[in-house]
């Protein structure tokens, strides 16, 4: 099974560096790109076609995480830095989990289907 391809989208460099370091310790995930805002990075996101986009809410610049999931076909994990929660958007599924459950939940979701 190929590794889960992850794109990091955040205006917070410390958050992205920490997430990237964490992901690098897992042999099932690879970081395929990093950006600071959806407005500037959407073409790159569409080009690298990640399985998962990890994003903090402000980096969406007015778009919803569900809309980003629909546009890209990726699972979108929206991180709320104010509490220990993440919201995951994938097709019509959306759920909230603790950040400790993030990897387990991501790996349990079915892969994105092209054209879906």
Buried (B, 14 or more C-beta within 10 A) or exposed (E): EEEBBBBBBBEBEEBBEEBBEEBEEEEEBBBBBBBBBBEEBBEBBEEEBBBBBBBBBEBBEEBEBBBBBBBBBBBBBBBEEEEEBBBBBBBEEBEEBEEEBBBEBBEEBEEBEEEE
